Amino acid sequence: METRVQRAFQSRWVAAAATIAVGYIGLWVMVHVIQGAYYDYYQYPRMKGAEYSYPELRYSIGQAAILLWSLLGLCAAALAGRYALFRTGGKWAGRSALAFAVGFVVLVVGFIVGAVMRDFGF
């Protein structure tokens, strides 16, 4: 059974546009998360010395979740690009693009729940 996303990916233009958009977003987010982690866990501790305190564990978990989401985006872009060029794996291109969108929603809901939990003292 085909979903609407899989039917939309039957057009090469939609698959190519999804490749560019999802790939750009995934790569941009990945670069910025890695850059932030480099400064937070490697560069700043060396500059500040013993007085530096590392970020809380919840921020590290959030960064890891964002990094996994951006990696999923790069995989989705690769599958959509493969489908746009070779017309193979359309089912997986649609599923991975849908997983990328659902992952974004899960991240947003997770960060809202985390902020609410912090406000209540958890």
N, C-alpha and C positions, 0 to 999 in steps of 0.2 A: 504494500500500500504506500503510495507516494504522499508526502506532505506538501504543503504549499511552498515551503522553502526549497524542497527538492525540485518541484516543478519550476520554480523561479530560476534555479540554477541551470535549467536546460538551455537557457539563452547564454551564448558566449559573452555577451556584453555584461550581463549581470554577474557572471562568474569572474570576469576580468575586473569589474568595478569592486566586487567584494574582495578580490585578491589584493588590490591596491589599498583599499580602505582598512581592512582588517590587518593586513600586514604592516601598514604604517602605524596604526594605533598600537599593535602588539610590540613592535620594535621600539617605538618611542617610549612606551611605558617601561619596557624591560631595561632600556638604557638608563632611564632616570632612576629606577629602583636600584639598579646595580651601582650607579654613581652615588646615590645617597647612602647605600650600605657601605660602600668603600670609605666614605668620609666618616660615617658614624662608628664603624667598627675597626677601622685601620688608621686612617689619617689623624682624626681628632685625638684618639688615645695617645698617639705618639707625640703630638704637639703639646697636650695638656699634662701628660704624665699621670701621676698617681691621683691627682685631684679630679680626673675625669670620671664621670659615672655613665655607664652604658645605658642605652634606652631600655625601657621596660620590656618585659617578655611579650606583652600583648602587641607592641609595635613591631617586634620581630616576627611574630606570627602573621600579622597583617601584611608585612612586606613579603613574606614567603608566599602568602596566598595571592597577592598581586603578581608576583613573579611567575607563579604557576599559571595564572590566568593569561598573562602575556605570552607565555610559552604555548599555551593552547591556541592563542590567536595566531601565532606564527605557523603552527601546524595547520590550522584552518585555512590560512592564506596559501600555504603550499598545496593543500588538497584542492582548493578552488582554482588555483593557477594551473595545476595539472589537468583539471577538468576543462578549463578554458582552452588549453592548448591541445590536449590529446583526446578529449571527450571520453575519458575513462574515470571511473570512481565518482560519478555524480552523486550517488547515494551518500558516500562518506563526506563529500564536500558540503552537502546540505546539512548533514548531521553535525559536523564540526562547527559550521557557522552558527547553527542553532545553540550548540553547547557554549560557544563564545558569548552569545547574547545572554543566555541563562546564567552563565558565570558572572557576568557583569551585574545582573540583578542580585545574585547571591552575595557578591561583594558589598554592594550598597546596603542591602538589608543587614548583613553582618556588621558593618561598621556603625549603622544606626543602633543596632542592639547593643554593641559594645559601648557606645557613648551613653546610652540609657543606663546600662549596668554600672558604668563608672560614676554617673550622677547619683545612683542609689547606693554607692559605696561598695560594690562588689569588686 
